């Protein structure tokens, strides 16, 4: 991993957070301020503070590494939502070449929450499909904060079929809290559009690679997530619902979001253990927002390797593997102790059940 300490100078967007630090990063923020003050004093006063600066920098590196090695699920969600975290538009700028955007769904209109187009990634010509949140306030509103409407998913499917026609692999970059839940989206068939995407992507005759780069919320993420290879950036999350939504349903309060995140197994490491995803893409120390360019290079490296591997597989075999993969997703096996407990409970239930009386004919 890149050991660039938190607070290093990077070309990222402005953030409402103080110096871009989250609440759980207060010790890191404190040391970062100390380091900056020492560097300013040395530059202004001409004093040699290099030894002290090296010590503080080493401590900063150590505490950042320690903090990020034991993030809780809720802290991971916070990192995935960091205002400075690279978005689809950032990755397009850093690693996509010759990008040509394609718009519209030929049914209703163009949804800016989903961006599609031809591109060259890691040396491969691809059809890129990504969920776009927007960078400044005006663009966020235009992109509906990454909450796609039915026309967004229909646009994505239309472009995927175009990729199939020309024999191009599809790359999907997932980053959304979910599909838009408004009345207009329901009237235009949001559930149907996502369902069609699940069905059509499962049998699309071209390689599909999907990566969760930030938030992977609910059917909004799954609508472009049926792929031959599914990966996540290290500090992204992927879940059936947002932690706040889960908390509101089960705990009747959004304040229990941290408890919901703990219970939902939504982090990349947990989903890798459950075989829901194929790969965890390491992020720079302190998160992708600390070193966007390094994060982009690691994403590009993964995409290049996955595409090279999938292109070697015959199409019929590729589609059959994809179908089987998602058909068995979520399968589980009981541990021996759980099976034993279940059998014991069954025997106990039988022993408490009164025997049936003899039939009337026997009497």
C-alpha positions as CSV (number, residue, x, y, z in Angstrom):
1,X,0.0,0.0,0.0
2,X,1.0,3.6,-0.5
3,X,2.1,5.0,2.9
4,X,1.4,8.6,2.1
5,X,0.2,10.0,5.5
6,X,-3.2,11.7,5.9
7,X,-3.2,15.4,5.1
8,X,-0.7,15.2,2.2
9,X,-1.3,17.6,-0.6
10,X,-3.5,16.1,-3.3
11,X,-5.6,17.6,-6.1
12,X,-9.0,16.9,-4.7
13,X,-12.2,18.8,-4.3
14,X,-13.1,21.2,-1.5
15,X,-14.8,19.7,1.5
16,X,-17.1,21.0,4.3
17,X,-15.1,18.9,6.7
18,X,-12.3,20.6,8.6
19,X,-9.2,19.8,6.6
20,X,-11.1,16.8,5.2
21,X,-10.9,14.7,8.4
22,X,-13.8,12.6,9.7
23,X,-14.9,12.5,13.3
24,X,-13.1,9.3,14.1
25,X,-9.9,10.8,12.6
26,X,-9.4,13.5,15.3
27,X,-6.1,12.1,16.6
28,X,-4.8,12.0,13.0
29,X,-6.1,15.6,12.4
30,X,-4.3,16.8,15.6
31,X,-1.0,15.3,14.5
32,X,-1.4,16.6,11.0
33,X,-1.8,20.2,12.4
34,X,1.3,19.8,14.5
35,X,3.2,18.7,11.4
36,X,2.0,21.6,9.3
37,X,2.8,24.1,12.1
38,X,6.4,22.7,12.4
39,X,6.9,22.9,8.6
40,X,5.6,26.5,8.6
41,X,7.9,27.5,11.5
42,X,10.9,26.0,9.9
43,X,10.2,27.8,6.6
44,X,9.5,31.1,8.3
45,X,12.1,31.2,11.0
46,X,15.0,29.4,9.3
47,X,15.4,27.0,12.2
48,X,16.3,23.4,11.5
49,X,13.3,21.4,12.8
50,X,13.8,18.5,10.4
51,X,14.4,15.9,13.2
52,X,11.1,16.8,14.9
53,X,9.3,16.9,11.6
54,X,10.5,13.4,10.8
55,X,9.4,12.1,14.2
56,X,5.9,13.7,13.9
57,X,5.6,12.4,10.3
58,X,6.5,8.8,11.4
59,X,3.9,9.0,14.3
60,X,1.3,10.3,11.9
61,X,2.0,7.5,9.5
62,X,1.7,5.0,12.3
63,X,-1.5,6.3,13.8
64,X,-3.1,6.5,10.4
65,X,-2.2,2.9,9.6
66,X,-3.4,1.7,13.0
67,X,-6.7,3.6,12.6
68,X,-7.5,2.3,9.1
69,X,-6.5,-1.3,9.9
70,X,-9.4,-1.6,12.3
71,X,-12.2,0.5,10.9
72,X,-15.7,-0.4,12.1
73,X,-18.4,-1.0,9.4
74,X,-19.9,2.4,10.2
75,X,-16.6,4.1,9.9
76,X,-16.1,2.4,6.5
77,X,-19.5,3.8,5.4
78,X,-18.3,7.3,6.4
79,X,-15.1,6.9,4.4
80,X,-17.1,5.6,1.4
81,X,-19.2,8.8,1.6
82,X,-16.3,11.2,2.1
83,X,-16.9,14.4,0.2
84,X,-13.4,14.3,-1.3
85,X,-13.6,10.6,-2.4
86,X,-13.0,10.2,-6.1
87,X,-16.1,9.8,-8.2
88,X,-16.8,8.3,-11.5
89,X,-16.0,11.6,-13.3
90,X,-12.6,11.6,-11.5
91,X,-11.7,8.1,-12.6
92,X,-12.8,8.9,-16.1
93,X,-10.4,11.8,-16.2
94,X,-7.5,9.8,-14.7
95,X,-7.7,6.4,-16.4
96,X,-10.2,6.5,-19.3
97,X,-8.9,7.5,-22.7
98,X,-10.9,8.6,-25.7
99,X,-14.1,8.6,-23.7
100,X,-17.2,9.3,-25.9
101,X,-20.4,9.8,-23.8
102,X,-23.7,8.3,-25.1
103,X,-26.9,9.7,-23.8
104,X,-30.6,8.8,-23.7
105,X,-32.7,5.7,-23.3
106,X,-35.0,6.1,-26.4
107,X,-38.0,5.9,-24.1
108,X,-38.2,9.0,-21.9
109,X,-35.0,11.0,-21.6
110,X,-31.5,11.2,-20.3
111,X,-30.7,10.5,-16.7
112,X,-27.5,12.2,-15.7
113,X,-27.2,10.0,-12.6
114,X,-25.9,7.3,-14.9
115,X,-23.1,8.0,-17.4
116,X,-22.4,5.7,-20.4
117,X,-20.0,5.8,-23.2
118,X,-17.2,4.2,-25.2
119,X,-13.8,4.4,-23.6
120,X,-10.3,2.8,-23.6
121,X,-9.4,1.4,-20.1
122,X,-6.1,-0.3,-19.3
123,X,-5.6,-0.8,-23.1
124,X,-9.0,-2.3,-23.7
125,X,-11.9,-0.8,-25.7
126,X,-14.9,-1.0,-23.5
127,X,-18.4,0.3,-22.9
128,X,-18.3,2.1,-19.6
129,X,-21.4,2.5,-17.4
130,X,-21.0,4.5,-14.2
131,X,-23.2,6.1,-11.5
132,X,-22.6,9.8,-11.3
133,X,-23.1,11.8,-8.1
134,X,-21.9,15.2,-9.2
135,X,-19.1,17.3,-7.7
136,X,-20.4,20.7,-7.0
137,X,-23.9,21.6,-5.7
138,X,-25.3,22.4,-9.2
139,X,-24.1,19.1,-10.6
140,X,-25.2,17.1,-7.6
141,X,-28.8,18.4,-8.1
142,X,-28.6,17.7,-11.9
143,X,-27.4,14.1,-11.1
144,X,-30.0,13.7,-8.4
145,X,-27.1,12.9,-5.9
146,X,-26.5,9.6,-7.7
147,X,-30.1,8.3,-7.3
148,X,-31.0,7.0,-10.8
149,X,-34.4,7.0,-12.3
150,X,-35.8,4.2,-14.6
151,X,-34.5,6.0,-17.7
152,X,-31.0,5.7,-16.2
153,X,-31.2,1.9,-16.0
154,X,-32.8,1.7,-19.4
155,X,-30.0,3.8,-20.8
156,X,-27.4,1.6,-19.2
157,X,-29.1,-1.5,-20.7
158,X,-29.4,0.0,-24.1
159,X,-25.7,0.8,-24.2
160,X,-24.8,-2.7,-22.9
161,X,-26.7,-4.2,-25.7
162,X,-24.7,-2.0,-28.1
163,X,-21.5,-3.3,-26.5
164,X,-22.7,-6.8,-27.1
165,X,-23.4,-6.0,-30.7
166,X,-19.8,-4.8,-31.3
167,X,-18.1,-7.4,-29.1
168,X,-17.0,-4.9,-26.5
169,X,-16.7,-5.8,-22.8
170,X,-18.7,-3.8,-20.3
171,X,-17.2,-2.0,-17.2
172,X,-19.6,-0.8,-14.5
173,X,-18.5,1.6,-11.8
174,X,-21.0,1.5,-8.9
175,X,-21.4,4.4,-6.6
176,X,-25.0,5.1,-5.4
177,X,-26.9,5.1,-2.1
178,X,-29.8,3.5,-4.1
179,X,-32.3,4.0,-6.9
180,X,-34.5,7.1,-6.7
181,X,-37.6,6.3,-4.6
182,X,-39.9,9.1,-5.8
183,X,-43.4,9.0,-7.3
184,X,-42.2,9.8,-10.8
185,X,-39.7,6.9,-10.7
186,X,-42.4,4.5,-9.5
187,X,-44.8,5.7,-12.2
188,X,-42.2,5.1,-14.9
189,X,-41.4,1.6,-13.6
190,X,-38.2,1.8,-11.5
191,X,-38.6,-1.8,-10.2
192,X,-39.3,-3.2,-13.7
193,X,-36.3,-1.4,-15.2
194,X,-33.9,-2.8,-12.6
195,X,-35.5,-6.3,-12.9
196,X,-35.0,-6.2,-16.7
197,X,-31.3,-5.2,-16.2
198,X,-30.7,-8.1,-13.8
199,X,-32.2,-10.5,-16.3
200,X,-30.5,-9.1,-19.4
201,X,-27.1,-8.7,-17.8
202,X,-27.2,-12.3,-16.6
203,X,-27.3,-13.4,-20.3
204,X,-25.4,-10.6,-22.1
205,X,-22.9,-12.3,-24.5
206,X,-19.9,-10.1,-23.6
207,X,-17.6,-9.9,-20.6
208,X,-18.8,-7.7,-17.7
209,X,-16.7,-6.3,-14.9
210,X,-18.2,-4.3,-12.0
211,X,-16.4,-2.4,-9.2
212,X,-18.0,-0.7,-6.2
213,X,-16.0,2.4,-5.9
214,X,-17.9,4.1,-3.1
215,X,-21.5,3.4,-2.0
216,X,-23.2,0.3,-3.2
217,X,-26.8,0.7,-2.0
218,X,-29.7,-1.6,-2.6
219,X,-31.2,-2.5,-6.1
220,X,-29.8,0.8,-7.3
221,X,-26.3,-0.7,-7.2
222,X,-27.4,-4.2,-8.3
223,X,-29.1,-2.7,-11.4
224,X,-25.7,-2.5,-13.0
225,X,-23.9,-5.1,-10.9
226,X,-24.6,-8.5,-12.4
227,X,-21.1,-9.2,-13.7
228,X,-18.6,-11.9,-14.4
229,X,-16.2,-10.2,-12.0
230,X,-17.3,-8.1,-9.0
231,X,-14.8,-6.2,-7.0
232,X,-14.8,-3.4,-4.3
233,X,-12.4,-0.7,-3.4
234,X,-11.2,-1.5,0.1
235,X,-13.2,1.2,1.9
236,X,-16.4,1.0,-0.2
237,X,-19.6,-0.7,1.1
238,X,-22.2,-2.9,-0.6
239,X,-25.5,-3.7,1.0
240,X,-29.2,-4.5,0.5
241,X,-30.1,-1.1,2.0
242,X,-28.3,1.9,3.6
243,X,-27.5,1.5,7.3
244,X,-29.9,4.4,8.0
245,X,-32.7,2.7,6.1
246,X,-32.1,-0.6,7.9
247,X,-32.0,1.2,11.3
248,X,-35.3,3.0,10.6
249,X,-37.0,-0.3,9.8
250,X,-35.6,-2.6,12.5
251,X,-34.7,-0.1,15.3
252,X,-37.3,2.5,14.4
253,X,-34.6,5.1,14.5
254,X,-31.9,6.3,12.1
255,X,-29.6,6.8,15.2
256,X,-29.0,3.1,15.2
257,X,-27.2,3.2,11.9
258,X,-23.9,2.1,13.4
259,X,-25.6,-1.0,14.9
260,X,-27.2,-1.7,11.5
261,X,-23.9,-1.4,9.7
262,X,-22.3,-3.9,12.2
263,X,-25.1,-6.4,11.5
264,X,-25.3,-6.1,7.7
265,X,-21.8,-7.4,6.8
266,X,-21.4,-4.7,4.2
267,X,-17.6,-4.1,4.1
268,X,-15.4,-5.4,1.4
269,X,-13.5,-7.9,3.6
270,X,-16.8,-9.4,5.0
271,X,-18.3,-9.7,1.5
272,X,-15.1,-11.4,0.2
273,X,-15.4,-14.0,3.0
274,X,-19.0,-14.6,2.0
275,X,-17.9,-15.0,-1.6
276,X,-20.3,-12.2,-2.7
277,X,-17.4,-10.3,-4.3
278,X,-14.3,-11.6,-6.1
279,X,-11.6,-9.1,-5.1
280,X,-10.8,-6.3,-2.7
281,X,-8.8,-3.5,-4.4
282,X,-6.5,-1.9,-1.8
283,X,-6.8,1.8,-1.3
284,X,-4.0,4.3,-0.4
285,X,-3.4,4.6,3.3
286,X,-6.2,6.9,4.7
287,X,-8.6,6.2,1.9
288,X,-8.8,6.9,-1.8
289,X,-9.5,10.6,-1.1
290,X,-5.9,10.9,0.3
291,X,-4.3,9.9,-3.0
292,X,-6.9,9.7,-5.8
293,X,-4.2,9.1,-8.5
294,X,-2.8,6.1,-6.8
295,X,-6.4,4.7,-6.2
296,X,-7.1,5.2,-9.9
297,X,-4.0,3.3,-10.9
298,X,-4.9,0.4,-8.7
299,X,-8.4,0.3,-10.2
300,X,-7.0,0.4,-13.7
301,X,-4.6,-2.4,-12.9
302,X,-7.5,-4.6,-11.6
303,X,-9.7,-3.8,-14.6
304,X,-6.9,-4.6,-17.0
305,X,-6.2,-8.0,-15.5
306,X,-9.9,-9.0,-15.2
307,X,-10.6,-8.0,-18.8
308,X,-7.6,-9.9,-20.1
309,X,-8.7,-13.0,-18.3
310,X,-12.4,-12.8,-19.3
311,X,-11.6,-12.2,-23.0
312,X,-10.0,-15.6,-23.1
313,X,-13.2,-17.4,-22.1
314,X,-15.5,-18.6,-24.9
315,X,-18.8,-16.6,-24.8
316,X,-21.0,-19.6,-24.2
317,X,-18.9,-20.7,-21.2
318,X,-18.8,-17.1,-19.9
319,X,-22.5,-16.7,-19.9
320,X,-23.1,-20.1,-18.3
321,X,-20.6,-19.3,-15.5
322,X,-22.2,-15.9,-14.9
323,X,-25.7,-17.5,-14.6
324,X,-24.5,-20.2,-12.2
325,X,-22.6,-17.6,-10.1
326,X,-25.6,-15.4,-9.5
327,X,-28.0,-18.4,-9.2
328,X,-26.1,-19.6,-6.2
329,X,-25.3,-16.2,-4.7
330,X,-26.4,-16.2,-1.1
331,X,-26.2,-19.9,-0.6
332,X,-25.0,-20.9,2.9
333,X,-24.1,-24.0,4.8
334,X,-24.9,-24.7,8.5
335,X,-22.0,-25.4,10.8
336,X,-22.0,-28.9,12.4
337,X,-22.9,-27.3,15.8
338,X,-25.8,-25.5,14.3
339,X,-27.1,-28.7,12.6
340,X,-26.7,-30.6,15.9
341,X,-28.7,-27.9,17.8
342,X,-31.4,-28.0,15.1
343,X,-31.7,-31.8,15.4
344,X,-31.9,-31.5,19.2
345,X,-34.6,-28.9,19.0
346,X,-36.6,-31.1,16.6
347,X,-36.4,-34.1,18.9
348,X,-37.4,-32.0,21.9
349,X,-40.5,-30.7,20.0
350,X,-41.5,-34.3,19.1
351,X,-41.2,-35.4,22.7
352,X,-43.6,-32.7,23.8
353,X,-46.1,-33.4,21.1
354,X,-49.0,-35.7,22.5
355,X,-49.4,-39.0,20.6
356,X,-52.4,-39.1,18.3
357,X,-55.4,-41.0,19.6
358,X,-56.4,-44.2,17.9
359,X,-58.6,-43.7,14.9
360,X,-62.3,-44.0,15.3
361,X,-62.2,-47.2,13.2
362,X,-59.7,-48.8,15.6
363,X,-61.9,-47.8,18.6
